[in-house]
Amino acid sequence: MIKATTDIFGIIGDPIEHSLSPILQNWFFQQFALDAVYVAFHVYPKELKNAISGLHSMNIKGLNVTLPHKAGVVDYCGIRSREVELLNVANTLSLSETELSAHVTDSHGFKKSLGQKRVEFKNSDICMLGAGGAARSILFALAELEPAGVFVYNRTREKAEQLVQEGRKSFGLLNARSISKSELNDVIHSCRIVINTTSVGMYPNIHDCPVDENAPFSDGHFVYDLIYNPLTTRFLRIAKEKGAAVQNGLDMLIFQGLESLRIWKQADLQLNSKHLTECRSLLETQLYE
Ligand code: NAP
């Protein structure tokens, strides 16, 4: 029951109506028996400053931040995690009596979502598609997973090259390089792991795909798509048909949300496998197959 003492958390973004975070976080609150409620706030870019300055006055305890505010919120935060300093974006804000702190939970969510697969990243060649905001978080995570090499393909090659340079300089990922479209199929063939971080194939454009129909996937590949809507993108379908092990972005979404909650509550909250399955099922009812 919501009472006068219930803690308030939320998410800001524009648009915001398709966000799954209210369903996810309110489910966490129930699971962990927390007296808290989570709501979505539609904040237009011109209102960002006002929205942030009102947080303390309204006694809001924590916020998630989605597009287009991930970069904009950083300037308002007195404390920034190392990852925020490196990536210059934040998706989680935590409020104390006097301070607003900024965190990013995407790379943690990605690593956690790998489960046992995590060990396979060490010394493997990885092909990453995309060079946007999510790609930066994934490249940061990959730096810690110690791959043999990372090959970045992006429609706009300059952005891939920029990201690779940043990976080398800031994340210590010395074995990264950008590749051209003409190299892509050969690279996919030679890499064990292929990750899509682009938005290509995301609902409603479910027939789009970031690789050719005849991309050389095989049963030796692990293919990951950050997209979770639809649950099985065309990209994953093509890879699966050729025998690859595949994974969508749903667990990453769950674990990055759990990490936000862990930051807000300063508590080691864990999901057991039964609860993880329950959480997936709840979210899946909101998504396209
Ligand atoms: P973003 O910053 O806008 O980057 C979009 C990327 O997709 C860029 O690399 C862009 O290439 C590429 N792209 C877009 N349209 C394309 C097209 N028609 N053809 C080829 N490439 C195209 O977006 P983002 O924040 O990185 O998000 C990317 C995806 O990750 C979204 O689907 C998002 O839902 C998903 N995501 C999932 C999670 C999760 O928890 N599972 C977390 C974060 C993000 P150019 O540089 O050439 O424009």
Residues whose N, C-alpha, C, O or C-beta is under 5 A from the ligand:
A	BS01	NAP	G130 A131 G132 G133 A134 A135 N154 R155 T156 K159 T197 T198 S199 V200 M202 L226 I227 G249 L250 M252 L253
